[in-house]
Amino acid sequence: MGIVHKPNLNMYWSTDDLYWTPIFSKTMSRDRFKVILKFLHFNNNNDPNLILNDPNRDRLHKVRPFVNMIRERCRKVYSPGQHLSVDESLVLFKDRLHFCQYIKTKRARFGIKVYELTTADGITLDFLAYCGTGMYDDDKNSTMPLSQRIPIELMGPFLNKGHIVFTDNYYTSPSLASYLLSKKTYICGTICANRKHYSKEILNDQLAKGTAVFYKTRNEDNKMLACKYRATKDKSGNKQKVVYMLSTYHNPVMVETGKSDKMVTYSNHQWSSHTMCIWVVLTG
């Protein structure tokens, strides 16, 4: 049914020449399918640990065993390469649901937000469905901010293996970078300029179009590289388009990409005592 789309459920068993698809009736009768669909259940409501009228209960408790089974299989069935990525996506859903999200920048716009850990090839290794209470496996990282806790939860089975995780500015922070470094895991991503412990000196550098500046930490045990890059084209109103980055893996080197944009210049500075080292490719 995910491949063959029809207007309503009964049409999958229709014998009309216009709608007939024999694979469905050969596999299962319509009434049998509807009975299974009606009584399909994934959790035990009589479990003494499951209090159905508790407002703080897991909002996905009805399907939690099934979701956990899928997550476990995703983590074990595939051996990823070095490069991983953490980001969020939206699963289309327009029915009534307390934690349904609206994100106008997503293709689906309405649906269930899912935080995903994927490989460079787009293969999902783990995911967390946003549902508020009960979203995490345990509360050991409950004191961490949400933007830091999510990648740590997803990266749990893949720590201490030398992976590089790529993130956007919602997740990237020096504190997250320090934690991952302590677990022999690297991070690279864009970052908000006002993040706590991010280099303040780099904010004052005035850059020409298409140039970048790098700041690195003096602490060799906690190497980090901060980067500020100004795009070759400004925003509307002549506002500068500036990108900030943070990495614990790369070196401050600009290289040719093969595109029509020229290689930009850079300068190298010393940053205060934080962490990181990175290889960066920047173009317009």
DAWO-V770680 format. One record per residue. RES is the residue in three letters. PSI is psi as a letter, one per 40 degrees, with the letter a starting at -180 (NA if undefined). BURIAL is # if it has 24 or more other C-alpha atoms within 12 Angstrom, else .. Layout:
BEGIN
RES:PSI:BURIAL + RES:PSI:BURIAL
END
This chain:
BEGIN
MET:d:. + GLY:e:. + ILE:d:. + VAL:h:. + HIS:h:. + LYS:i:. + PRO:d:. + ASN:i:. + LEU:d:. + ASN:d:. + MET:d:. + TYR:d:# + TRP:e:# + SER:i:. + THR:e:. + ASP:h:. + ASP:d:. + LEU:d:. + TYR:e:. + TRP:h:. + THR:g:. + PRO:d:. + ILE:d:. + PHE:d:. + SER:d:. + LYS:d:. + THR:d:. + MET:i:. + SER:i:. + ARG:d:. + ASP:d:. + ARG:d:. + PHE:d:. + LYS:d:. + VAL:d:. + ILE:d:. + LEU:d:. + LYS:d:. + PHE:e:. + LEU:h:. + HIS:i:. + PHE:e:. + ASN:i:. + ASN:h:. + ASN:e:. + ASN:e:. + ASP:h:. + PRO:d:. + ASN:e:. + LEU:h:. + ILE:h:. + LEU:d:. + ASN:e:. + ASP:h:. + PRO:e:. + ASN:e:. + ARG:i:. + ASP:h:# + ARG:e:# + LEU:f:# + HIS:d:# + LYS:d:. + VAL:e:. + ARG:d:# + PRO:d:. + PHE:d:. + VAL:d:. + ASN:d:# + MET:d:. + ILE:d:. + ARG:d:# + GLU:d:. + ARG:d:. + CYS:d:# + ARG:d:# + LYS:d:. + VAL:e:. + TYR:h:. + SER:h:. + PRO:i:# + GLY:a:. + GLN:d:. + HIS:h:# + LEU:i:# + SER:i:# + VAL:h:# + ASP:i:# + GLU:i:# + SER:i:# + LEU:h:# + VAL:h:. + LEU:h:. + PHE:h:. + LYS:e:. + ASP:a:. + ARG:h:. + LEU:h:. + HIS:d:. + PHE:f:. + CYS:h:# + GLN:i:# + TYR:h:. + ILE:h:. + LYS:d:. + THR:e:. + LYS:i:. + ARG:d:. + ALA:d:. + ARG:d:. + PHE:h:. + GLY:a:# + ILE:h:# + LYS:h:# + VAL:h:# + TYR:h:# + GLU:i:# + LEU:h:# + THR:i:# + THR:i:# + ALA:d:. + ASP:e:. + GLY:e:. + ILE:h:. + THR:h:# + LEU:d:# + ASP:i:# + PHE:i:# + LEU:h:# + ALA:h:# + TYR:h:# + CYS:e:# + GLY:b:. + THR:h:. + GLY:e:. + MET:d:# + TYR:i:# + ASP:d:# + ASP:a:. + ASP:f:. + LYS:d:. + ASN:f:. + SER:d:. + THR:e:. + MET:i:. + PRO:i:. + LEU:d:. + SER:d:# + GLN:d:# + ARG:d:# + ILE:d:# + PRO:d:# + ILE:d:# + GLU:d:# + LEU:d:# + MET:e:# + GLY:d:# + PRO:e:. + PHE:e:# + LEU:i:# + ASN:f:. + LYS:e:. + GLY:e:. + HIS:i:# + ILE:h:# + VAL:h:# + PHE:h:# + THR:i:# + ASP:a:# + ASN:e:# + TYR:d:# + TYR:d:# + THR:h:# + SER:i:# + PRO:d:# + SER:d:# + LEU:d:# + ALA:d:# + SER:d:# + TYR:d:# + LEU:d:# + LEU:d:# + SER:e:. + LYS:e:. + LYS:f:. + THR:h:# + TYR:i:# + ILE:i:# + CYS:h:# + GLY:i:# + THR:i:# + ILE:i:# + CYS:h:# + ALA:d:# + ASN:e:. + ARG:i:# + LYS:h:. + HIS:e:# + TYR:i:# + SER:h:# + LYS:d:. + GLU:d:. + ILE:d:# + LEU:d:# + ASN:e:. + ASP:h:# + GLN:h:. + LEU:i:# + ALA:i:. + LYS:h:# + GLY:e:# + THR:i:# + ALA:i:# + VAL:i:# + PHE:i:# + TYR:h:# + LYS:i:# + THR:i:# + ARG:e:. + ASN:h:. + GLU:d:. + ASP:e:. + ASN:g:# + LYS:h:# + MET:i:# + LEU:h:# + ALA:h:# + CYS:h:# + LYS:h:# + TYR:h:# + ARG:h:# + ALA:i:# + THR:d:# + LYS:h:. + ASP:i:. + LYS:i:. + SER:i:. + GLY:e:. + ASN:f:. + LYS:h:. + GLN:h:. + LYS:h:. + VAL:h:# + VAL:h:# + TYR:i:# + MET:i:# + LEU:h:# + SER:i:# + THR:e:# + TYR:d:# + HIS:i:# + ASN:i:# + PRO:g:# + VAL:h:. + MET:h:# + VAL:i:. + GLU:h:. + THR:e:. + GLY:e:. + LYS:i:. + SER:d:. + ASP:i:. + LYS:i:. + MET:h:. + VAL:i:# + THR:i:# + TYR:i:# + SER:i:. + ASN:h:. + HIS:i:. + GLN:h:# + TRP:i:# + SER:a:# + SER:g:. + HIS:a:# + THR:i:# + MET:i:# + CYS:h:# + ILE:i:# + TRP:h:# + VAL:h:# + VAL:h:# + LEU:h:# + THR:i:# + GLY:NA:#
END
